[in-house]
Amino acid sequence: MDLCDGVDRNGSCELAQVGGTWERAAAEALYDLPFAELMFRAQSVHRDNCDPNHVETASLLSVKTGGCPEDCGYCAQSARYETGVKATRLMDCSDVVTAAQRAKEAGATRFCMAAAWRSPKDRDLDLVCEMVSAVKDLGMQTCVTLGMLTPKQAARLFEAGLDFYNHNVDTSPEFYGNIITTRSLQDRIDTLEHVREAGIKVCCGGIIGMGEGVQDRLDMLVLLANLSKPPESVPINLWNEVKGVPVANTAQAPDPIALVRLVATARIMMPRSVIRLSAGRRDITDELHALCFLAGANSIFIGDVLLTTKNPTADRDARLLTKLGITSTLGKGL
């Protein structure tokens, strides 16, 4: 029998999990299924756990851009590379709330705030907590990404009303050292555990197209699925071209069908997680979007800009979702 002939509608497989954890062989067996079979299984899992005709819409704002001391080889905001991104100070809370209100009026239900730090100082966290509480008062879900956190900092964010904390693992354990040396993968996992223990939901995914192989992408999914609890939200980013960073020398855009296979495999391995198509969507065709939604993706970021890179316009997203009969809260323009 094929390794995963027994995958059922809940995504479980007799041989897929050993001791309650996923192994790469099982992930590979899913990923390598004939395309129609993989899509059927992913869609079956999706329908059992999610509304197959609804896509969540979130908005992302850079509240502090550039000047980051980390050496992440893909990032335009690293102070180590000449990328043309200017470092800014932390935004005023009132300006953040104004941006959140505009995002809500455009149809975003979750508002994400990102700051380019290795880890926040306590005085910075005071201001971020103020932002979180103010955005929460608008009736939106809140998410921040601030770098590494201590348990005490995670607890403070929870008290401020934070719903989600984003901290990506970025890639596989094996490929990680090729793109980052200033922060270990274990550092990232420790922060995820601090967040989880504080009562905050986890948003954690990675980036594809940096020069990694398919096995690295699958190992990343295995890592995510085998956390103490799978992330409630899993962003899948396509690397956006950034001049001046090391990844520009190794990057290779993934084959479109390979992206769909990865989304489908993620859906089966993490049945209840929200799978978000994140950075890189501007270059994805409507047809590829549709296949990804069919494979189990059920969230997108809206807005013309994601941090420092371009994103599809809200009008384009609205037209696509309408064409597909997918419901969302997406309105007109941001």
N, C-alpha and C positions, 0 to 999 in steps of 0.2 A: 504494500500500500504506500502511496505517496505520503510524505511526512505530514502533510496537512489535509489529507483527504477528508478528515473528520471535522473540519471547522464547521461549527454550527452557526445559527443565526445570531448568537450572542458573541461570536468571534472566538469562542474557546476551541481548543483543539487538544485531543488526547495527548499528542506528542509535542504540542507547541510549547508547553510550559513544564519546567522541571522544578519541583519544590516551590511552586507558586511564582516563578520568575520566567521571563522570556529568555530564550537563547537565540543567537544570531541565525543558527540553522533553521529555526522555525520561521523567523522573519524572512529569510531568503526564500524559503519554500512558498510563503505567501506571495512575495514580490514577484517570483518567477512563474506563477500560475499563468495559464493562457489568459489573455487580457479580458475576454468576456467573462470568464469564471471569476477572476479577481474582482471585477466590477460588480458582478452579481453578489458576491459575498460581502463586499464593502457596503453596497447599497442595502443589503439585508440587515447588516449590523446597524447601519445609519438609521434605517426606518424603525428599528426596535428601540433605539435610544434617543432619537432626535426627531424634530419635525423636518422631513426631507424637503419641504418647500419653503423653508424660512432661512434667511441669512442674517446674522447679527451684524450690526454696523457700529464700528468704534472709530474714535478720532484720536490722533496722537499729536501732542505739542511738545516741542523742545523748549523747556523752561530755562535751561542753561546750556548753551551751545559751545562746543570746542574747548580746547585747552586741557583735554584729559591726559594724565600722565601715563596711561597704559599704552602698550605697544600692539594692540589688536591690529593685525596686518590688513584688515578689510575696512578699517574705519576712517572716515573723513575727519572725525573729531579728535583724533590723537594729536597731541602737541609734538610728537616725534616726526611727523611727516608734513611736507609742504603740499597741502591740498586746496588752499584757497579759502578754507573755512576760518572765519574770524571768531575768536573766543569772545563770549559775552558774559555778563553777570546774570545772576538769578533774576528772573522777571518779578515784577511786583504782583502781589496777589490779585489786585483789582484787574490787571491786564489779563491774567490767567482766567479769571472768572468770566470776563468779557468774551474771551476765545471759547470757553466752554459753553456759554450761552448760545453763541453762534453755531457751534457744533450741534448742540441739542436741537436748535431750530432747523438745522439741515437734516436731522434724522439720526444723529449718533445717540446711542444709548449708553455707551461707555466712553469715558474721557480719560486718556492716558497721558501722563506727564513725565517727561524724560529729562534727566540732568546728566551731563557728561562729567561724572566724577568717578574716581576710584572707589571712594566711599564718602558719605556725607559727614561734614562736621556737625556737631550738635546745634550750633547757631543756624546753620542752613536747614537742618531738620525742623527747627521751630517754624520757619517760613513755609516749608513744604507741608507740614501738618496743618497750617492755616489754610493753604490752598486746598488740601484734601477735604477738609471740613466744609469749606465754602462751595466746592463743586458738588459735594454730597448733598448740600442743601438745595441744589438745583434739581434734585431727583435723578441724578445720573449715577451709574456705577463708576467707581474710581479705581485707577491703576497708576502706579508710579514705577519708574526704573531709575535707581540712584546709585547703582554699584553694590558693593559689599555692605552688609549690615551686621551689627551686633545684635544679640538677643534683645537688649534693652531698646535699641532703635526700632526693631521690628514691633515690639510691644507698644511703643509710642505711636507708630503709624496705625496700628490696630485701634488704639484708643481714639485717634483722630477720625476714624470711620473708613479706613482704607479697605477696599474689597479685594483687590488683586495686586500682587507684586510681580513685576516682570524681571527675570534674571535668566538669560539664555545660557545654555551649555555650549551653544554655537556649532559644535561638530562632534565627531567621535573622540573617545579617549585617545585613540592611536594618532589621529591627525591633529589633535589640539595643539601640541607643541610646535607644529609647523606655522601656526598663525598667532600664537600668544605665548609670551614668556614671563610677563610681569604679574600674572595672576594664575594660579593653578586651577585645574578643573575641580580639585577638592575644595578650594576656596569658594567656588560657585555653589557646589553642593551644600557646603556648610551654611551659606546664606539662605538657600532654599529651605533647609531644615529649620533655621531660625524663624523664617517667615511662616512656615507651616505650624510650628509650635506656638506662635503668637496668635494663631487663629485666622490668618490671612490666606486667601486662595492663591495658588501658584499659577503664574503664566510663564511658561518655559518652553523654548523650542530651539531653532538653530537656523543656519544659513547654508544654502547649497549653491554650488557653482564656483567655489573658491579653488578648485583643483583637486578636491577630494574624490574618492571613488564611490561607487554604489555601496560597497561594503561599509564605508565610513558613514554614509547616510543611514543605513540600516542599523549600524552600531549605535548611532545617536538615538534612534527610536527605541532600541533595546534599553539604553540608559534611562531614557525618560519613562518608559513603561515600568521599569524596575525600581523607580524611586519609592520611598516609603508609601506614597500614594501618587498615582499618575497626575500630572498637572491638569488643573481644570481647564486651562487654555493652552493650546500648543501652536505658536506661530511658526509658519514655514516661510522663510525669507529667501528670495532669489537675490544673489549678490548684485548690487547696483554698481556700475562702473564708476570708480573713483580714481582719478589720476594722482599719482604720487605715493600710493600705498603699495606695500609688497605684494599683496594678493593680485594686483593688476598684472603681475608677471606670470601668474599661475592660473588665473581664472579661466573657466570654460563653461559657457552656458549649458545647463542640462538639457538633454533631449526632452521635448514636450511630453512624450509618452512616459518617459522616466519620471517626470514630475507627477503625472497622474498616478502612476504605480506607487510612488512614495506616499501620496495623500491617501490612497486606498489602504495601503499597509498600515499607516498611522491610525486610520479609522478603526481597523479591525483590532489592532493591538491596544488601543485606548478608546474603547467604545463610547464612553460618556464624556470624553473631553471635547471642548470646542476646538476645531481645527481651523486656524485662521490663515488665509492667504495674506501675507504681509508685504514686505518690501519687494520691489521688482515687478509689480502687477502692470505697470504702464506698458511693458513690452509683451504682455500676455494677450493673445487674441480672444475674442468673444467665445470662439469655439473651445479653446483650451480652458477658459474659465468654466464653461458649461460642463466639460468633462471632470474638472476638479470638484465642482459642486456635486455632480453625480457620484463621484468617488467618496464623498463624505466631508468635504470642506464646507463649513457653515458659518464663516465669519470673514469680514474684510475690514480693512481700514479705509475710511473715506477722507477726502480732503486732497487738495492739489499737491501738498508737500508732506512727506514723512521725514521728520527731522531735517536732513539736508538734501534729500533726494526727491525726485518728482513722482507723483502718483496719478492714477487716472482721475479725471474730473468727476465730480459728483453727478453731473448730467449723464456722462457716459455710463457710470455704474447704474444709475436709475433706469436708463433705457435698456441695459442688458438684463437687469433683474425683472423688469416688466416683460420683456420679450420671452423670458424663461418661465414666467408665471410664478416667480419666487417672491414671497412677501418679505418686507423689511420695513423699517421706519424711515427709510431714506427720503429726504425731501429735495428741494431744488437749491443747488448752490451752497457754498459755505461762506 
